[in-house]
Amino acid sequence: MREAGRKCGRIGPVGGREKDFDAAVIGGGVIGLAVARALALSGREVVLLERESRPGTHTSSRNSEVIHAGFHYPAGSLKARLCVAGARALYEYAASRDVPHRRLGKLVVAVSEAEVGSLESYRAAGARNGVRGLSLIDEGEARRMEPEVRCVRALWSPDTGIIDSHALMAAFRREAEGAGAAVALRSPLLGGRIEEGGFELEVGGETPARIRCAALVNAAGPWAQQVASTLAGLPPASIPGAYYARGHYFVLSGACPFRHLVYPVAVPGGLGVHVTLDLDGRARFGPDVEWVPGVDYSFDEGRQPAFEAAIRRYWPGLREGALQPGYVGVRPKLQPDGRGAQDFLIQGVGGHGVPGLVNLYGIESPGLTASLAIAAEVVSLLS
């Protein structure tokens, strides 16, 4: 359903002097692609603007590729609601589109009696959030599932899995374009202004353009606040602060002894240095939490000893020299230094007073899991 206001129809191809669309999406990560797909399937004429040469080069491809079950998040939070709904939708979507994925299951391990209470709180939160199949198991059962893991108790989550994030983004893009959406790469947003009935955007790149649209979705990930600040007419007080947590991943050389994902009890700002498996069965460990002033993908190999110590709390058999540098991701946060609960902020007209604008702030984990549910939320706000 098209929003009231200017009725915009697409004029010609993307690139050129001036074009009109029903809706524009800023940011071509997994969330932006999911939103563009959902809007196009709802009948809107959509353009997605991505500044990089290919989609998903930042947060969407620098993560654990985990399909989360949804028990780490407070009841009533957007993360809880959209993760649980998103996981179910994502499994169904991946199966129907042949997107590689696997429901491996996850063990969250308590390595001391003092940590058992955290497992119990996760199970209780999962029950409130509608997560299925969670159970507390003892040390013997945990060791039968993962013989090399040391713990006193564990929480078993059978619905946790992994997915090929690049294949997922390719599927979202294919369906968005199949429904008529235009994906414009190397097309950075230079600025824009709010006008009666919509928005006017200045787009740079090899073929600069001026775009007018009735609806605008800011899905720029770590740069969402920066994008919002370039929109003349948007109240500055509506833009939240931006904070960044850098996370390193190390990969395991040699044979992997794990069959499931293995997580420690969560730490402030993240879920702890955990074992993630890729679809070929290779293991990687991460992320840690390092608060940084901005997006910075430099890899600090000096963090390896801290990684080894964290991993050996639950896997004492980690060999010396078995960890190799992997990659770095940066998670956009809305509060500094892990203070308080970190929720998504999906800001519609009630948050800034501008009809037709949706800003997506603080979309970190479990954003990949929740991508389809977030897209549905955006379409609902714009309808």
PyMOL commands that set and color helices and strands:
alter all, ss='L'
color gray80, all
select helices_A, chain A and resi 30-41+59-61+78-97+113-129+139-145+165-178+221-229+236-238+301-312+336-338+349-352+367-381
alter helices_A, ss='H'
color red, helices_A
select strands_A, chain A and resi 18-26+46-49+66-67+101-102+106-110+135-138+153-157+161-163+182-184+189-195+198-203+209-218+231-232+243-252+261-263+274-277+283-286+290-292+323-333+345-347+357-361
alter strands_A, ss='S'
color yellow, strands_A
deselect
rebuild
show_as cartoon
